[in-house]
Amino acid sequence: MAESLHFTGFIRGVKYNARLAETRIERDPKKVDFAVFNVNTADSYGVIRFLDTEIAYSKWVSPKRTRSYPFARIYSTYNASKILTIIPVIKDEGKDGDLDRIQYSTISWMNLLNVYIVLGYYDIAEKNINKTQINREKLTNQKFNNQFVKSQIQEIFAYKQSALHWNRNLFEDRFVDIFRRSLAAYINISNLTNVKIHSQKKIEEYLQKITNDFEEFKNISLRGSLSASNREIATSHKFEYLNTGIKASLYIENYLGGIYHLTIDEVMYEEGIYILQESKNSTKKSLPEISDIQDGLFKLILYSNIDSLFLNGEKVEFITRLKLTGKNIKENITLPCRLDQLRDFFVNNINILSEQEMSTIRQLLLESTSNQNIRVEIGANN
């Protein structure tokens, strides 16, 4: 197994212009009044209006951030002045499905990027009667307790301190109670649907550990994150084209003295510079989907704002890069670039790239020129 790298970094603050954010948030957002807001029927992201105040919101369908691109939705709200994101504390899809719970690394991301967390729980669900699932212990169509979510949103509207302060208090003071509400709700769901859920004994043991010492929540999550990181280093990804890079752990310290652990998907070393890279690939199209690209950019928001990066105590030079690979692309291009270079790239790929894909690349050029230390590389996946 390849050995992962362990970086430390310092970050003073985050400044970023999300140019690939969808225009309806920036220019003509669909706003919903708080009085009629329902997290279960609302769009996956948007703007909530309360009196003369607005907050951009996004929602997760699972606390596991590799499902359904929650980072892409947060990215789409990132240019708003105040942002919140709604996350289920647990999601149990039934005994034959997945069981996910929120991780400390998710809290770290939100703290560093000044995103307020709303912790929700599901209290309604149905048995999955899809013909391929009907004989399995599976739940579907899960719904949040809307009133519980709205009560936190109302508090955030009136909250004057930072997202870091809100999130810290939320997890230190209310996390265990919300976790227990979720467990009780799933027992009720199981009784109503006759669907078996995961054993709550181990979940209770986990909850007891973090009840006794909240630091254990951080430790359990970080051990799991590091273990997953090391496993992925040894895994062969046929379609990810990550042959030249390895995983790396990153401990970031901010000016408030907080230390946050994250995992960088790919690090390379070229000409004396370390490249912190997110890679996205499409096997069917010339470019990955917008949600895929936005997911990668969201991570670069943080990496590109690192003031100084250290490896084994020594300061190193670095850049951040989003690598996009797709089907049949001719030649490579790295953004930012001159306009004539971009025109030549479009001419070479005139029958390959769609108008929408070329528009996306133009927006990515603006993204790379509007923000420091950002590169976007586009090329073929063969």
KEKE-3310 file (N, C-alpha, C; in steps of 0.2 Angstrom, whole numbers, plus 5000, padded with zeros to 4 digits):
npx = (5004:5003:5010:5001:5002:5005:4999:5000:4991:4988:4975:4968:4956:4942:4940:4930:4924:4911:4909:4903:4891:4874:4863:4851:4851:4860:4855:4841:4834:4823:4813:4807:4795:4797:4787:4779:4788:4794:4804:4804:4797:4803:4814:4831:4840:4840:4832:4827:4815:4813:4804:4813:4824:4836:4841:4852:4849:4853:4850:4853:4852:4856:4867:4880:4892:4896:4885:4873:4879:4880:4889:4890:4877:4878:4889:4882:4875:4884:4888:4880:4876:4873:4872:4865:4864:4855:4855:4853:4854:4856:4854:4844:4842:4835:4836:4842:4848:4858:4867:4869:4878:4881:4897:4912:4921:4913:4907:4919:4921:4910:4912:4924:4920:4910:4897:4881:4875:4860:4853:4844:4831:4824:4807:4796:4793:4792:4789:4800:4793:4797:4799:4811:4815:4806:4806:4815:4822:4819:4819:4810:4807:4809:4805:4809:4807:4798:4795:4804:4816:4813:4812:4826:4830:4824:4830:4843:4841:4840:4852:4867:4880:4895:4895:4903:4903:4889:4888:4897:4890:4878:4882:4888:4879:4866:4867:4867:4854:4846:4851:4846:4832:4831:4834:4823:4813:4815:4813:4799:4795:4799:4790:4778:4779:4783:4796:4812:4825:4842:4852:4851:4859:4873:4874:4869:4880:4890:4884:4884:4898:4901:4893:4898:4911:4913:4924:4926:4918:4924:4936:4932:4926:4937:4946:4939:4939:4953:4956:4947:4953:4966:4962:4957:4968:4975:4966:4961:4955:4946:4940:4944:4956:4967:4981:4993:4993:4991:4982:4980:4981:4975:4978:4971:4973:4965:4964:4957:4962:4957:4957:4956:4952:4954:4953:4962:4959:4968:4985:4999:5016:5025:5038:5044:5032:5018:5003:4986:4973:4957:4948:4938:4928:4921:4913:4905:4902:4909:4912:4912:4896:4888:4885:4895:4906:4904:4905:4918:4924:4919:4927:4939:4937:4941:4954:4961:4962:4971:4984:4997:5006:5012:5023:5029:5033:5040:5039:5030:5028:5013:4999:4981:4970:4958:4954:4947:4941:4935:4925:4933:4939:4950:4967:4974:4969:4973:4966:4968:4969:4974:4962:4963:4969:4959:4949:4956:4956:4942:4939:4946:4939:4926:4916:4914:4912:4897:4886:4882:4892:4903:4899:4900:4914:4918:4913:4921:4933:4932:4930:4943:4950:4945:4948:4962:4975:4969:4968:4961:4961:4958:4954:4956:4950:4958)
npy = (4994:5011:5025:5038:5056:5068:5083:5100:5115:5133:5144:5160:5166:5165:5169:5169:5168:5161:5157:5147:5145:5142:5152:5156:5157:5168:5178:5178:5172:5159:5162:5158:5160:5160:5156:5147:5137:5121:5108:5096:5097:5107:5114:5107:5117:5134:5150:5157:5168:5179:5191:5205:5199:5187:5170:5159:5142:5124:5107:5090:5073:5063:5060:5056:5062:5058:5055:5060:5073:5084:5095:5101:5107:5116:5124:5131:5140:5148:5161:5169:5180:5174:5158:5142:5124:5109:5095:5077:5069:5055:5042:5029:5016:5004:4987:4980:4990:5005:5012:5028:5041:5057:5064:5070:5077:5083:5093:5101:5105:5114:5123:5129:5136:5144:5140:5138:5125:5115:5103:5089:5076:5061:5056:5050:5037:5025:5008:5001:4996:4994:4983:4976:4977:4973:4962:4964:4971:4986:5004:5019:5035:5045:5057:5073:5079:5092:5104:5104:5106:5119:5126:5128:5135:5147:5151:5154:5164:5175:5174:5181:5179:5170:5156:5146:5147:5145:5131:5124:5126:5120:5106:5103:5105:5100:5089:5075:5074:5076:5066:5055:5057:5054:5040:5035:5039:5031:5018:5019:5021:5009:5000:5005:5002:4989:4986:4980:4987:4993:4986:4994:4993:4994:5007:5014:5011:5018:5031:5033:5033:5046:5054:5053:5059:5072:5074:5062:5059:5067:5060:5046:5049:5054:5043:5034:5041:5042:5029:5025:5033:5028:5015:5018:5023:5011:5006:5002:5012:5011:5020:5033:5038:5042:5039:5045:5051:5052:5049:5061:5067:5081:5094:5108:5124:5137:5156:5157:5147:5134:5117:5107:5092:5085:5076:5075:5071:5069:5071:5078:5079:5091:5098:5104:5109:5106:5098:5101:5091:5089:5077:5074:5064:5059:5045:5045:5057:5073:5082:5081:5080:5095:5095:5087:5094:5106:5100:5097:5110:5116:5110:5115:5128:5130:5124:5133:5144:5142:5149:5145:5130:5115:5102:5088:5098:5107:5121:5121:5124:5126:5123:5123:5112:5108:5094:5089:5076:5069:5061:5058:5071:5082:5086:5095:5108:5121:5131:5147:5154:5162:5171:5167:5155:5148:5149:5141:5129:5126:5126:5115:5105:5106:5098:5090:5095:5101:5116:5120:5114:5121:5133:5131:5129:5142:5148:5142:5147:5160:5158:5153:5164:5174:5170:5167:5155:5145:5132:5124:5110:5102:5088:5073:5056:5045)
npz = (5000:4996:5004:5013:5012:5024:5027:5034:5037:5036:5038:5035:5032:5021:5004:4990:4973:4966:4951:4943:4949:4949:4939:4944:4958:4959:4951:4948:4959:4965:4977:4994:5006:5023:5031:5024:5020:5017:5021:5015:5003:4996:4984:4981:4984:4987:4992:5007:5013:5026:5034:5032:5029:5021:5018:5010:5006:5007:5005:5012:5007:5013:5027:5023:5013:5000:4993:4982:4979:4989:4991:4979:4979:4990:4985:4975:4982:4987:4985:4992:5006:5018:5023:5025:5028:5027:5036:5038:5054:5055:5043:5041:5030:5031:5036:5026:5019:5018:5032:5037:5046:5052:5050:5058:5050:5041:5048:5050:5037:5035:5046:5043:5031:5034:5035:5041:5050:5050:5059:5056:5057:5051:5052:5045:5034:5020:5016:5004:4989:4977:4963:4962:4975:4984:4992:5001:5016:5016:5016:5010:5002:5013:5025:5033:5049:5048:5056:5066:5059:5054:5066:5070:5059:5060:5072:5067:5058:5067:5073:5078:5078:5072:5059:5064:5078:5080:5075:5083:5096:5093:5091:5103:5112:5108:5100:5104:5109:5098:5090:5098:5096:5083:5083:5090:5082:5071:5076:5078:5064:5059:5066:5061:5047:5046:5043:5045:5054:5056:5069:5084:5095:5093:5089:5100:5108:5102:5103:5117:5120:5114:5121:5134:5132:5122:5113:5108:5098:5088:5087:5083:5071:5064:5064:5056:5044:5041:5040:5029:5019:5018:5013:5001:4994:4990:4981:4965:4953:4939:4931:4935:4933:4941:4942:4944:4957:4975:4990:5003:5020:5028:5040:5045:5052:5059:5062:5074:5081:5080:5074:5060:5052:5036:5021:5006:4990:4980:4977:4969:4963:4955:4946:4958:4965:4974:4970:4974:4970:4963:4955:4941:4931:4915:4907:4896:4891:4885:4895:4913:4923:4928:4941:4946:4943:4951:4963:4964:4963:4975:4985:4981:4985:4998:4999:4990:4997:5007:5017:5020:5018:5024:5024:5034:5043:5035:5025:5010:4992:4983:4972:4968:4959:4947:4939:4924:4915:4899:4886:4871:4869:4861:4863:4877:4889:4900:4912:4920:4904:4888:4878:4864:4865:4870:4860:4850:4856:4857:4843:4839:4845:4839:4835:4845:4858:4866:4864:4877:4885:4880:4885:4899:4900:4897:4909:4918:4915:4919:4933:4936:4934:4942:4955:4966:4964:4958:4946:4931:4923:4907:4898:4888:4892:4889)
capx = (5000:5006:5009:4998:5005:5001:5000:4997:4991:4985:4970:4966:4949:4940:4937:4929:4919:4908:4906:4899:4885:4868:4861:4844:4853:4864:4852:4834:4833:4816:4813:4801:4793:4798:4780:4777:4794:4794:4810:4802:4794:4807:4820:4837:4843:4836:4833:4822:4814:4809:4803:4817:4831:4836:4846:4852:4849:4853:4848:4856:4847:4860:4873:4886:4893:4897:4878:4869:4882:4878:4894:4888:4872:4881:4892:4877:4873:4890:4889:4875:4879:4872:4871:4864:4863:4851:4858:4850:4860:4857:4849:4844:4838:4832:4842:4846:4851:4864:4866:4874:4878:4885:4904:4915:4924:4908:4907:4925:4920:4905:4914:4929:4917:4905:4890:4877:4872:4854:4853:4837:4830:4818:4802:4791:4796:4788:4793:4802:4789:4800:4799:4818:4817:4800:4807:4821:4820:4822:4814:4811:4803:4810:4804:4811:4802:4799:4794:4810:4821:4811:4814:4833:4831:4821:4835:4848:4839:4841:4858:4872:4887:4897:4893:4907:4900:4882:4889:4900:4885:4873:4884:4890:4873:4860:4868:4865:4846:4844:4852:4841:4826:4831:4834:4816:4809:4816:4809:4792:4795:4800:4784:4773:4780:4785:4802:4817:4830:4849:4852:4852:4864:4880:4873:4869:4886:4893:4881:4886:4905:4902:4890:4903:4916:4912:4930:4926:4914:4929:4941:4929:4926:4944:4949:4936:4941:4960:4955:4945:4958:4971:4960:4956:4975:4976:4961:4962:4949:4947:4938:4945:4962:4971:4987:4999:4992:4989:4978:4984:4977:4977:4976:4970:4972:4963:4966:4954:4965:4953:4961:4951:4955:4951:4956:4963:4958:4974:4991:5005:5022:5027:5043:5045:5026:5013:4996:4981:4969:4951:4948:4931:4928:4914:4915:4900:4901:4915:4913:4907:4890:4889:4885:4901:4911:4903:4907:4926:4926:4918:4933:4945:4936:4945:4961:4964:4962:4976:4989:5004:5006:5018:5024:5034:5036:5043:5034:5030:5024:5007:4993:4975:4968:4952:4955:4941:4942:4929:4926:4935:4942:4956:4972:4972:4969:4973:4963:4967:4973:4972:4956:4965:4970:4952:4946:4959:4953:4935:4939:4949:4933:4920:4911:4914:4909:4891:4886:4882:4899:4908:4897:4903:4921:4919:4912:4927:4939:4930:4931:4950:4953:4942:4951:4969:4978:4965:4969:4957:4964:4952:4957:4953:4951:4961)
capy = (5000:5017:5028:5044:5061:5072:5091:5105:5122:5138:5148:5166:5167:5162:5173:5165:5170:5155:5159:5142:5144:5143:5159:5158:5159:5174:5184:5178:5166:5157:5163:5155:5163:5155:5153:5141:5133:5114:5105:5090:5098:5113:5113:5105:5123:5140:5156:5157:5174:5180:5198:5208:5195:5181:5165:5154:5135:5118:5101:5084:5068:5058:5063:5054:5068:5056:5053:5065:5079:5090:5100:5105:5112:5122:5128:5135:5145:5151:5169:5173:5183:5170:5151:5136:5118:5105:5088:5072:5067:5048:5039:5021:5014:4998:4982:4978:4996:5008:5016:5033:5046:5063:5064:5076:5080:5087:5099:5104:5109:5119:5128:5133:5139:5149:5138:5136:5118:5113:5096:5086:5069:5058:5053:5047:5033:5020:5002:5001:4991:4993:4976:4974:4978:4972:4956:4966:4976:4993:5010:5024:5041:5047:5064:5076:5082:5099:5109:5104:5109:5126:5130:5130:5140:5153:5154:5156:5171:5180:5173:5187:5176:5166:5149:5142:5148:5141:5124:5122:5125:5115:5099:5102:5106:5097:5083:5069:5074:5075:5059:5051:5058:5050:5033:5034:5040:5025:5013:5021:5020:5001:4997:5007:4999:4982:4985:4979:4992:4991:4985:5000:4992:4997:5014:5016:5011:5024:5037:5033:5036:5053:5057:5054:5063:5074:5073:5055:5060:5069:5054:5041:5051:5055:5037:5031:5045:5040:5022:5025:5036:5023:5010:5021:5023:5005:5004:5003:5015:5010:5026:5039:5041:5045:5035:5048:5055:5048:5053:5065:5070:5089:5097:5115:5128:5144:5161:5156:5141:5128:5112:5103:5087:5084:5072:5077:5065:5067:5075:5076:5083:5092:5104:5107:5111:5101:5100:5098:5091:5086:5074:5072:5061:5056:5040:5045:5064:5076:5085:5078:5084:5101:5094:5084:5099:5110:5096:5098:5117:5117:5108:5120:5135:5129:5123:5139:5149:5141:5154:5142:5123:5112:5094:5087:5104:5111:5125:5119:5128:5122:5125:5119:5111:5103:5090:5086:5072:5067:5057:5061:5077:5083:5090:5097:5115:5123:5137:5152:5154:5167:5169:5164:5148:5145:5148:5136:5123:5125:5124:5108:5101:5109:5092:5086:5099:5105:5123:5120:5112:5127:5139:5129:5130:5149:5150:5140:5152:5166:5155:5153:5171:5177:5167:5165:5149:5140:5129:5119:5106:5099:5084:5066:5051:5039)
capz = (5000:4996:5011:5012:5014:5029:5027:5039:5034:5040:5034:5039:5030:5014:4999:4984:4969:4963:4945:4940:4953:4944:4939:4948:4965:4959:4948:4949:4964:4967:4985:4997:5012:5029:5034:5020:5019:5019:5018:5011:4996:4994:4980:4984:4986:4986:4996:5011:5015:5033:5035:5027:5029:5017:5019:5005:5010:5003:5009:5010:5007:5018:5030:5019:5008:4994:4990:4979:4978:4993:4991:4973:4980:4994:4980:4971:4986:4990:4984:4996:5012:5024:5020:5029:5025:5032:5036:5043:5058:5053:5039:5041:5024:5033:5038:5020:5015:5021:5038:5037:5051:5051:5052:5061:5044:5038:5052:5049:5031:5036:5050:5039:5025:5037:5033:5047:5050:5053:5060:5056:5058:5047:5056:5041:5028:5018:5014:4997:4986:4970:4961:4964:4982:4988:4997:5005:5022:5014:5017:5005:5003:5020:5026:5039:5054:5046:5061:5070:5055:5054:5072:5070:5054:5063:5076:5063:5055:5072:5076:5076:5078:5066:5059:5068:5084:5080:5074:5089:5101:5091:5092:5110:5117:5106:5095:5107:5110:5091:5088:5101:5093:5076:5084:5092:5076:5067:5079:5076:5057:5059:5069:5056:5040:5047:5040:5050:5053:5059:5076:5088:5100:5092:5088:5106:5111:5099:5106:5124:5120:5113:5127:5140:5130:5115:5109:5105:5091:5083:5086:5080:5064:5061:5063:5051:5038:5039:5037:5022:5015:5016:5009:4994:4991:4988:4977:4958:4950:4932:4927:4938:4930:4946:4943:4946:4963:4980:4995:5008:5025:5029:5046:5044:5058:5057:5066:5080:5085:5078:5070:5057:5048:5030:5016:4999:4986:4975:4978:4965:4964:4948:4946:4964:4967:4976:4967:4978:4965:4963:4948:4939:4924:4912:4902:4891:4888:4884:4901:4918:4924:4931:4949:4948:4943:4956:4969:4964:4965:4982:4989:4980:4988:5004:4997:4987:5002:5012:5017:5020:5018:5027:5024:5039:5046:5030:5020:5003:4987:4981:4969:4968:4952:4946:4933:4921:4909:4896:4880:4864:4869:4858:4866:4884:4890:4907:4913:4915:4898:4884:4874:4858:4866:4872:4854:4847:4859:4854:4836:4838:4848:4837:4834:4851:4864:4864:4866:4884:4888:4879:4890:4905:4900:4898:4916:4922:4914:4924:4939:4937:4934:4948:4961:4966:4965:4955:4939:4929:4917:4903:4893:4886:4897:4887)
cpx = (5004:5005:5006:5003:5001:5003:4997:4996:4987:4981:4967:4958:4948:4937:4936:4923:4917:4905:4902:4892:4879:4865:4855:4846:4856:4859:4844:4832:4825:4816:4806:4801:4794:4792:4778:4782:4793:4800:4809:4800:4798:4812:4826:4841:4839:4837:4826:4821:4810:4809:4808:4824:4830:4842:4846:4853:4851:4852:4852:4851:4850:4865:4880:4887:4894:4891:4875:4872:4880:4882:4892:4882:4874:4885:4888:4874:4878:4891:4884:4878:4878:4869:4870:4863:4860:4853:4855:4856:4861:4852:4850:4839:4835:4838:4846:4849:4856:4862:4871:4873:4883:4892:4907:4918:4919:4907:4913:4924:4916:4908:4919:4926:4911:4898:4887:4874:4865:4853:4845:4837:4823:4813:4796:4795:4791:4792:4794:4798:4791:4801:4806:4819:4811:4801:4813:4818:4823:4816:4815:4806:4803:4809:4806:4805:4803:4799:4801:4816:4819:4813:4821:4834:4829:4826:4841:4847:4840:4848:4863:4879:4889:4894:4897:4905:4893:4884:4892:4895:4880:4876:4886:4884:4867:4861:4865:4857:4843:4845:4847:4834:4825:4831:4826:4812:4809:4813:4802:4791:4795:4793:4778:4773:4782:4792:4808:4822:4837:4848:4854:4857:4870:4879:4872:4875:4890:4891:4884:4893:4905:4898:4894:4909:4915:4918:4930:4923:4919:4934:4938:4929:4932:4947:4946:4938:4948:4960:4953:4950:4964:4969:4959:4963:4977:4971:4962:4955:4949:4945:4940:4952:4967:4978:4993:4999:4990:4985:4982:4979:4980:4974:4976:4969:4970:4965:4963:4957:4962:4958:4956:4955:4951:4955:4956:4963:4964:4979:4996:5010:5025:5032:5043:5038:5021:5006:4991:4975:4963:4950:4941:4931:4921:4916:4910:4900:4908:4917:4909:4901:4892:4889:4892:4907:4911:4906:4915:4927:4924:4924:4939:4944:4941:4952:4965:4965:4967:4982:4996:5002:5012:5018:5030:5037:5039:5038:5035:5026:5019:5002:4987:4973:4962:4954:4949:4943:4935:4931:4928:4938:4949:4961:4969:4972:4969:4971:4966:4971:4971:4966:4958:4966:4964:4949:4949:4956:4946:4935:4941:4943:4926:4914:4910:4910:4902:4891:4886:4888:4904:4906:4900:4910:4922:4918:4918:4933:4938:4932:4939:4953:4951:4945:4958:4970:4973:4967:4963:4960:4958:4956:4953:4954:4954:4968)
cpy = (5006:5021:5035:5050:5065:5079:5094:5111:5127:5143:5154:5167:5165:5168:5169:5168:5164:5157:5154:5141:5145:5149:5161:5160:5166:5180:5184:5172:5165:5157:5160:5158:5158:5152:5147:5136:5126:5111:5099:5091:5104:5110:5111:5111:5129:5146:5156:5165:5175:5187:5201:5205:5189:5177:5160:5147:5130:5112:5095:5078:5062:5062:5061:5059:5065:5054:5060:5072:5085:5096:5104:5110:5118:5127:5133:5140:5150:5158:5173:5175:5179:5163:5146:5130:5113:5098:5083:5070:5059:5047:5032:5019:5007:4993:4980:4984:4999:5012:5021:5038:5051:5062:5071:5080:5085:5094:5104:5109:5115:5125:5133:5138:5144:5147:5135:5129:5118:5106:5093:5079:5067:5055:5050:5043:5028:5014:5003:4995:4991:4985:4973:4974:4975:4966:4958:4971:4983:4998:5015:5030:5044:5055:5067:5078:5090:5104:5109:5107:5117:5130:5132:5135:5147:5156:5157:5163:5176:5179:5178:5184:5172:5159:5144:5141:5144:5134:5121:5121:5120:5108:5098:5101:5101:5091:5077:5069:5073:5068:5054:5051:5054:5043:5031:5034:5034:5019:5013:5019:5012:4998:4999:5003:4992:4981:4985:4984:4989:4991:4992:4999:4995:5005:5017:5016:5017:5031:5038:5035:5043:5057:5058:5059:5065:5074:5067:5055:5062:5063:5048:5043:5051:5048:5034:5035:5043:5033:5022:5028:5031:5017:5012:5022:5017:5002:5006:5006:5015:5017:5033:5042:5045:5041:5038:5052:5050:5053:5056:5067:5077:5091:5104:5119:5135:5149:5160:5150:5134:5124:5108:5098:5085:5079:5075:5071:5064:5073:5073:5081:5084:5098:5108:5110:5105:5103:5097:5098:5087:5083:5072:5069:5059:5051:5041:5052:5067:5080:5081:5082:5090:5100:5091:5089:5104:5107:5097:5105:5119:5115:5113:5127:5135:5129:5129:5144:5148:5146:5151:5134:5120:5105:5092:5093:5109:5115:5122:5124:5123:5126:5121:5118:5106:5100:5087:5082:5069:5063:5061:5068:5077:5088:5092:5105:5116:5130:5140:5151:5160:5165:5166:5157:5144:5144:5142:5129:5121:5123:5117:5103:5103:5104:5088:5089:5102:5112:5124:5119:5118:5132:5137:5130:5138:5151:5148:5144:5158:5164:5155:5159:5175:5175:5165:5158:5143:5138:5124:5116:5102:5094:5077:5061:5045:5040)
cpz = (5000:5002:5009:5014:5020:5029:5033:5035:5038:5036:5038:5038:5023:5010:4993:4980:4965:4957:4941:4944:4948:4945:4943:4955:4964:4957:4949:4953:4965:4975:4988:5004:5018:5031:5030:5018:5021:5016:5014:5004:4993:4989:4984:4987:4984:4991:5000:5014:5022:5034:5030:5027:5024:5019:5013:5009:5004:5008:5007:5011:5012:5021:5027:5013:5001:4990:4988:4979:4982:4993:4985:4975:4985:4989:4976:4975:4989:4990:4989:5003:5018:5021:5026:5025:5030:5031:5041:5047:5057:5048:5038:5035:5025:5033:5032:5016:5019:5027:5038:5043:5050:5054:5054:5055:5041:5041:5051:5043:5032:5040:5046:5034:5027:5035:5039:5045:5053:5053:5060:5057:5054:5052:5052:5035:5026:5016:5006:4993:4978:4969:4963:4971:4987:4993:5001:5011:5020:5014:5011:5006:5010:5020:5033:5043:5052:5051:5065:5066:5055:5060:5073:5064:5057:5068:5072:5060:5060:5075:5073:5075:5072:5065:5063:5075:5085:5080:5080:5095:5099:5092:5099:5114:5115:5102:5098:5108:5103:5088:5091:5098:5086:5078:5086:5086:5071:5070:5078:5069:5056:5061:5064:5049:5040:5043:5045:5049:5056:5066:5079:5093:5099:5091:5095:5110:5108:5102:5113:5124:5119:5118:5133:5138:5123:5110:5105:5099:5086:5082:5082:5072:5060:5059:5057:5044:5036:5037:5030:5017:5013:5012:5002:4990:4987:4982:4970:4955:4942:4928:4930:4936:4935:4947:4945:4953:4968:4985:5000:5014:5026:5036:5045:5051:5056:5063:5073:5084:5084:5073:5067:5052:5042:5026:5009:4995:4982:4976:4973:4966:4957:4949:4952:4967:4969:4973:4971:4972:4966:4956:4947:4932:4922:4907:4896:4888:4888:4891:4906:4919:4928:4939:4951:4948:4949:4963:4970:4966:4972:4986:4988:4983:4995:5003:4994:4992:5008:5011:5016:5021:5020:5026:5029:5042:5041:5026:5013:4998:4984:4976:4969:4961:4952:4939:4930:4915:4906:4889:4874:4864:4866:4861:4873:4884:4897:4908:4920:4909:4894:4880:4867:4859:4867:4865:4850:4849:4857:4847:4835:4841:4845:4836:4840:4857:4861:4866:4873:4887:4886:4884:4897:4906:4901:4905:4920:4921:4918:4931:4941:4937:4939:4954:4961:4967:4963:4948:4938:4923:4914:4898:4892:4892:4895:4888)
residu = (MET:ALA:GLU:SER:LEU:HIS:PHE:THR:GLY:PHE:ILE:ARG:GLY:VAL:LYS:TYR:ASN:ALA:ARG:LEU:ALA:GLU:THR:ARG:ILE:GLU:ARG:ASP:PRO:LYS:LYS:VAL:ASP:PHE:ALA:VAL:PHE:ASN:VAL:ASN:THR:ALA:ASP:SER:TYR:GLY:VAL:ILE:ARG:PHE:LEU:ASP:THR:GLU:ILE:ALA:TYR:SER:LYS:TRP:VAL:SER:PRO:LYS:ARG:THR:ARG:SER:TYR:PRO:PHE:ALA:ARG:ILE:TYR:SER:THR:TYR:ASN:ALA:SER:LYS:ILE:LEU:THR:ILE:ILE:PRO:VAL:ILE:LYS:ASP:GLU:GLY:LYS:ASP:GLY:ASP:LEU:ASP:ARG:ILE:GLN:TYR:SER:THR:ILE:SER:TRP:MET:ASN:LEU:LEU:ASN:VAL:TYR:ILE:VAL:LEU:GLY:TYR:TYR:ASP:ILE:ALA:GLU:LYS:ASN:ILE:ASN:LYS:THR:GLN:ILE:ASN:ARG:GLU:LYS:LEU:THR:ASN:GLN:LYS:PHE:ASN:ASN:GLN:PHE:VAL:LYS:SER:GLN:ILE:GLN:GLU:ILE:PHE:ALA:TYR:LYS:GLN:SER:ALA:LEU:HIS:TRP:ASN:ARG:ASN:LEU:PHE:GLU:ASP:ARG:PHE:VAL:ASP:ILE:PHE:ARG:ARG:SER:LEU:ALA:ALA:TYR:ILE:ASN:ILE:SER:ASN:LEU:THR:ASN:VAL:LYS:ILE:HIS:SER:GLN:LYS:LYS:ILE:GLU:GLU:TYR:LEU:GLN:LYS:ILE:THR:ASN:ASP:PHE:GLU:GLU:PHE:LYS:ASN:ILE:SER:LEU:ARG:GLY:SER:LEU:SER:ALA:SER:ASN:ARG:GLU:ILE:ALA:THR:SER:HIS:LYS:PHE:GLU:TYR:LEU:ASN:THR:GLY:ILE:LYS:ALA:SER:LEU:TYR:ILE:GLU:ASN:TYR:LEU:GLY:GLY:ILE:TYR:HIS:LEU:THR:ILE:ASP:GLU:VAL:MET:TYR:GLU:GLU:GLY:ILE:TYR:ILE:LEU:GLN:GLU:SER:LYS:ASN:SER:THR:LYS:LYS:SER:LEU:PRO:GLU:ILE:SER:ASP:ILE:GLN:ASP:GLY:LEU:PHE:LYS:LEU:ILE:LEU:TYR:SER:ASN:ILE:ASP:SER:LEU:PHE:LEU:ASN:GLY:GLU:LYS:VAL:GLU:PHE:ILE:THR:ARG:LEU:LYS:LEU:THR:GLY:LYS:ASN:ILE:LYS:GLU:ASN:ILE:THR:LEU:PRO:CYS:ARG:LEU:ASP:GLN:LEU:ARG:ASP:PHE:PHE:VAL:ASN:ASN:ILE:ASN:ILE:LEU:SER:GLU:GLN:GLU:MET:SER:THR:ILE:ARG:GLN:LEU:LEU:LEU:GLU:SER:THR:SER:ASN:GLN:ASN:ILE:ARG:VAL:GLU:ILE:GLY:ALA:ASN:ASN)
# end
